Amino acid sequence: QVQLVESGGGLVQPGGSLRLSCSASGSIARLNRMGWYRQAPGKQRDLVATISTGGDTIYADSVKGRFTVSRDNTKNTVSLQMNNLKSEDTAVYYCNVFIYSTRETWWGQGTQVTVSS
């Protein structure tokens, strides 16, 4: 079992910034990929950004240059710094962990990000 606890969502004006954090605990293997997905109302859940244990990152085109994903391997945490937020970034953001050895995927409970004036 892996538990993911997210924090940092909220309401922000367009052009503003937010930082999301996620802490993982439980049976998490050392080699894994952690990151963030988001789901807007009526839409599918999409990748935002992920980062491997070695620091390899993947970003959705829509967030490149605005969002930065980072992690602390010693603490099993992953963060998402979101700058220059736009209304289309409004969604529930989910923390995700993919464990290479077992092919397991784990999800957090989600945190709401609303970008509105």
Backbone torsions as a table, in degrees:
resi	resn	phi	psi	omega
1	GLN	NA	139.9	175.2
2	VAL	-126.0	133.2	177.1
3	GLN	-112.2	134.6	179.5
4	LEU	-122.0	127.5	179.6
5	VAL	-122.0	121.1	-177.3
6	GLU	-101.9	156.1	174.6
7	SER	-153.7	160.7	171.1
8	GLY	108.8	-2.3	178.3
9	GLY	-72.1	175.4	177.8
10	GLY	158.0	-164.8	-179.2
11	LEU	-104.5	132.0	180.0
12	VAL	-143.2	151.1	178.5
13	GLN	-79.3	155.8	175.4
14	PRO	-54.6	136.9	-176.4
15	GLY	89.8	-9.8	-178.8
16	GLY	-83.2	-175.9	-176.8
17	SER	-130.3	151.5	172.4
18	LEU	-144.4	154.3	175.4
19	ARG	-125.8	123.6	175.3
20	LEU	-99.9	143.7	177.1
21	SER	-130.9	150.7	179.4
22	CYS	-142.6	131.2	178.8
23	SER	-114.2	128.8	-179.4
24	ALA	-106.3	139.6	176.5
25	SER	-141.0	163.3	179.5
26	GLY	106.6	-152.6	-174.9
27	SER	-86.2	77.4	-178.5
28	ILE	-111.0	120.2	-179.6
29	ALA	-69.9	156.9	-175.4
30	ARG	-63.4	-40.3	-178.8
31	LEU	-91.1	110.7	-177.2
32	ASN	-156.0	172.9	175.5
33	ARG	-123.6	128.8	179.9
34	MET	-118.4	153.5	178.3
35	GLY	174.9	-158.7	-172.1
36	TRP	-134.7	139.4	171.1
37	TYR	-124.3	163.8	177.2
38	ARG	-142.1	153.3	-179.6
39	GLN	-138.0	116.6	175.5
40	ALA	-89.0	158.7	-179.3
41	PRO	-55.6	129.6	177.8
42	GLY	77.0	6.0	-178.4
43	LYS	-121.9	166.1	178.6
44	GLN	-78.9	164.4	177.4
45	ARG	-79.7	127.4	-175.1
46	ASP	-121.8	151.8	175.6
47	LEU	-66.3	137.2	172.5
48	VAL	-105.7	-58.5	179.9
49	ALA	-163.8	141.6	175.7
50	THR	-136.0	161.0	-178.7
51	ILE	-145.1	136.2	-179.7
52	SER	-85.7	172.0	177.1
53	THR	-57.8	-33.5	-179.3
54	GLY	-85.1	-2.3	176.5
55	GLY	98.4	3.3	176.5
56	ASP	-69.7	128.4	-175.8
57	THR	-115.3	151.8	173.5
58	ILE	-132.6	132.8	-180.0
59	TYR	-126.0	146.2	167.3
60	ALA	-67.8	145.5	-179.1
61	ASP	-57.6	-34.1	-174.5
62	SER	-69.3	-15.5	-177.2
63	VAL	-115.5	-4.4	-179.6
64	LYS	-58.7	133.3	-179.5
65	GLY	87.1	-11.4	179.6
66	ARG	-116.3	-35.2	-177.8
67	PHE	-109.1	147.7	176.3
68	THR	-134.0	124.1	177.1
69	VAL	-99.5	140.9	179.0
70	SER	-146.5	164.3	179.7
71	ARG	-148.3	159.5	174.7
72	ASP	-121.3	105.3	-176.4
73	ASN	-66.5	-27.5	-178.7
74	THR	-72.4	-24.1	-177.5
75	LYS	-112.8	-1.7	-176.5
76	ASN	53.8	49.0	177.1
77	THR	-121.3	152.2	175.3
78	VAL	-135.0	141.7	-178.4
79	SER	-128.1	157.4	177.0
80	LEU	-133.5	110.0	175.2
81	GLN	-89.7	120.3	-176.6
82	MET	-115.0	116.8	179.4
83	ASN	-116.2	161.3	179.2
84	ASN	48.4	52.3	-175.9
85	LEU	-67.5	145.8	-179.5
86	LYS	-120.5	161.2	-178.5
87	SER	-59.7	-31.6	-180.0
88	GLU	-73.3	-5.5	173.9
89	ASP	-83.1	-7.3	179.4
90	THR	-61.9	124.3	-177.7
91	ALA	-178.1	172.0	166.7
92	VAL	-89.1	126.7	-178.1
93	TYR	-101.7	130.0	-177.2
94	TYR	-115.6	131.1	171.9
95	CYS	-77.5	143.7	-175.8
96	ASN	-138.5	142.0	172.2
97	VAL	-129.2	130.1	174.3
98	PHE	-116.6	124.5	-178.3
99	ILE	-101.2	118.8	-173.5
100	TYR	-63.3	-42.6	-171.9
101	SER	-68.2	-33.2	-176.8
102	THR	-109.4	-7.6	-177.3
103	ARG	62.5	23.0	179.5
104	GLU	-84.9	147.3	174.8
105	THR	-123.5	133.3	179.8
106	TRP	-124.1	147.5	-177.9
107	TRP	-125.7	146.9	170.2
108	GLY	-81.2	-179.4	-175.9
109	GLN	-82.4	-14.0	178.9
110	GLY	96.0	146.2	176.7
111	THR	-136.1	135.1	-174.8
112	GLN	-80.9	132.2	170.9
113	VAL	-120.0	121.8	179.5
114	THR	-122.3	124.2	179.3
115	VAL	-112.3	110.7	-175.0
116	SER	-158.7	147.7	176.2
117	SER	-92.6	NA	NA
